Amino acid sequence: MAETNPFVIRFMDRRHIPQVLEIERVSYPAPWSETTFSNEMISGVSVAIVALVGESVAGYVVGWVVADQLHIANIAVSPGHQRRGIGNGMMTWLLEEAVRKGCTSSSLEVRESNLAARSMYGGLGYRSVAIRKGYYSNPAEDAVVMLKDL
Ligand SMILES: CC(C)(COP(=O)(O)OP(=O)(O)OC[C@H]1O[C@@H](n2cnc3c(N)ncnc32)[C@H](O)[C@@H]1OP(=O)(O)O)[C@@H](O)C(=O)NCCC(=O)NCCS
């Protein structure tokens, strides 16, 4: 049976950023910078959370609340903590927070080839609504636009 470390959700703060950057750099070919994450801390539209296993950051999500929609801007779980429900748990927490903030829908883009993430979003109730041709670079790829009513 897979090990199931309990995790807790906290709002991201500056102390988490070094560990967030480590996960970011192994998760994405064009990782967000320290400055980008720092700016998210002071942006009025951002809701950034981390999942902590003990003192360690196991994953994070950055969402943007714009009018009545939550847009998922960034999500990753450390490779060593994947497939243990952390991605789902963080998304569920953030979607509930978005409802508390008055959101009525949530949107995101995902690489067409990212079947793990697409499966997670599908399980959370997102549906594919459009393809954005050539949305991603490094490597070039189309984006699937997904939407969920809240
Ligand atoms: C996508 C990601 C955040 C999922 O995090 P996670 O903590 O492993 O996800 P969970 O354990 O909560 O799994 C939730 C569901 O996602 C799907 N899933 C996750 N990893 C999967 C994989 N490797 N293959 C297929 N489905 C997968 C499954 O449907 C899973 O539900 P199940 O375990 O009941 O089958 C993680 O794989 C990741 O960080 N990937 C790299 C960054 C990334 O792609 N971010 C998304 C960009 S849009």
Ligand as a Chemical Component Dictionary entry (heavy atoms), coordinates in Angstrom:
data_LIG
# 
_chem_comp.id                   LIG 
_chem_comp.type                 NON-POLYMER 
_chem_comp.pdbx_formal_charge   0 
_chem_comp.three_letter_code    LIG 
# 
loop_
_chem_comp_atom.comp_id 
_chem_comp_atom.atom_id 
_chem_comp_atom.alt_atom_id 
_chem_comp_atom.type_symbol 
_chem_comp_atom.charge 
_chem_comp_atom.model_Cartn_x 
_chem_comp_atom.model_Cartn_y 
_chem_comp_atom.model_Cartn_z 
_chem_comp_atom.pdbx_ordinal 
LIG C1  C1  C 0 -0.552 16.941 -11.629 1  
LIG C2  C2  C 0 -0.017 16.774 -10.206 2  
LIG C3  C3  C 0 -0.100 18.142 -9.505  3  
LIG C4  C4  C 0 -0.901 15.751 -9.450  4  
LIG O1  O1  O 0 -0.510 15.753 -8.090  5  
LIG P1  P1  P 0 -0.672 14.429 -7.173  6  
LIG O2  O2  O 0 -0.517 14.856 -5.762  7  
LIG O3  O3  O 0 0.210  13.370 -7.672  8  
LIG O4  O4  O 0 -2.179 14.043 -7.480  9  
LIG P2  P2  P 0 -3.140 13.113 -6.586  10 
LIG O5  O5  O 0 -2.353 12.068 -5.895  11 
LIG O6  O6  O 0 -4.006 13.999 -5.764  12 
LIG O7  O7  O 0 -3.993 12.412 -7.726  13 
LIG C5  C5  C 0 -5.206 12.950 -8.173  14 
LIG C6  C6  C 0 -5.600 12.293 -9.477  15 
LIG O8  O8  O 0 -4.755 12.770 -10.519 16 
LIG C7  C7  C 0 -4.555 11.736 -11.481 17 
LIG N1  N1  N 0 -3.132 11.411 -11.537 18 
LIG C8  C8  C 0 -2.140 11.916 -10.759 19 
LIG N2  N2  N 0 -0.944 11.435 -11.165 20 
LIG C9  C9  C 0 -1.188 10.617 -12.210 21 
LIG C10 C10 C 0 -0.369 9.858  -13.066 22 
LIG N3  N3  N 0 0.968  9.819  -12.908 23 
LIG N4  N4  N 0 -0.951 9.159  -14.059 24 
LIG C11 C11 C 0 -2.291 9.187  -14.238 25 
LIG N5  N5  N 0 -3.137 9.896  -13.445 26 
LIG C12 C12 C 0 -2.586 10.613 -12.455 27 
LIG C13 C13 C 0 -5.384 10.556 -11.013 28 
LIG O9  O9  O 0 -6.669 10.690 -11.583 29 
LIG C14 C14 C 0 -5.434 10.805 -9.529  30 
LIG O10 O10 O 0 -6.509 10.183 -8.898  31 
LIG P3  P3  P 0 -6.317 8.664  -8.356  32 
LIG O11 O11 O 0 -5.050 8.661  -7.531  33 
LIG O12 O12 O 0 -7.558 8.445  -7.570  34 
LIG O13 O13 O 0 -6.179 7.807  -9.578  35 
LIG C15 C15 C 0 1.437  16.240 -10.211 36 
LIG O14 O14 O 0 1.499  15.095 -11.058 37 
LIG C16 C16 C 0 2.480  17.238 -10.660 38 
LIG O15 O15 O 0 2.970  18.054 -9.872  39 
LIG N6  N6  N 0 2.859  17.198 -11.946 40 
LIG C17 C17 C 0 3.913  18.101 -12.459 41 
LIG C18 C18 C 0 3.409  19.523 -12.596 42 
LIG C19 C19 C 0 2.129  19.590 -13.416 43 
LIG O16 O16 O 0 1.963  18.893 -14.411 44 
LIG N7  N7  N 0 1.202  20.500 -13.017 45 
LIG C20 C20 C 0 -0.049 20.706 -13.714 46 
LIG C21 C21 C 0 0.120  21.746 -14.770 47 
LIG S1  S1  S 0 -1.449 22.196 -15.515 48 
# 
loop_
_chem_comp_bond.comp_id 
_chem_comp_bond.atom_id_1 
_chem_comp_bond.atom_id_2 
_chem_comp_bond.value_order 
_chem_comp_bond.pdbx_ordinal 
LIG C1  C2  SING 1  
LIG C2  C3  SING 2  
LIG C2  C4  SING 3  
LIG C2  C15 SING 4  
LIG C4  O1  SING 5  
LIG O1  P1  SING 6  
LIG P1  O2  DOUB 7  
LIG P1  O3  SING 8  
LIG P1  O4  SING 9  
LIG O4  P2  SING 10 
LIG P2  O5  DOUB 11 
LIG P2  O6  SING 12 
LIG P2  O7  SING 13 
LIG O7  C5  SING 14 
LIG C5  C6  SING 15 
LIG C6  O8  SING 16 
LIG C6  C14 SING 17 
LIG O8  C7  SING 18 
LIG C7  N1  SING 19 
LIG C7  C13 SING 20 
LIG N1  C8  SING 21 
LIG N1  C12 SING 22 
LIG C8  N2  DOUB 23 
LIG N2  C9  SING 24 
LIG C9  C10 SING 25 
LIG C9  C12 DOUB 26 
LIG C10 N3  SING 27 
LIG C10 N4  DOUB 28 
LIG N4  C11 SING 29 
LIG C11 N5  DOUB 30 
LIG N5  C12 SING 31 
LIG C13 O9  SING 32 
LIG C13 C14 SING 33 
LIG C14 O10 SING 34 
LIG O10 P3  SING 35 
LIG P3  O11 DOUB 36 
LIG P3  O12 SING 37 
LIG P3  O13 SING 38 
LIG C15 O14 SING 39 
LIG C15 C16 SING 40 
LIG C16 O15 DOUB 41 
LIG C16 N6  SING 42 
LIG N6  C17 SING 43 
LIG C17 C18 SING 44 
LIG C18 C19 SING 45 
LIG C19 O16 DOUB 46 
LIG C19 N7  SING 47 
LIG N7  C20 SING 48 
LIG C20 C21 SING 49 
LIG C21 S1  SING 50 
# 
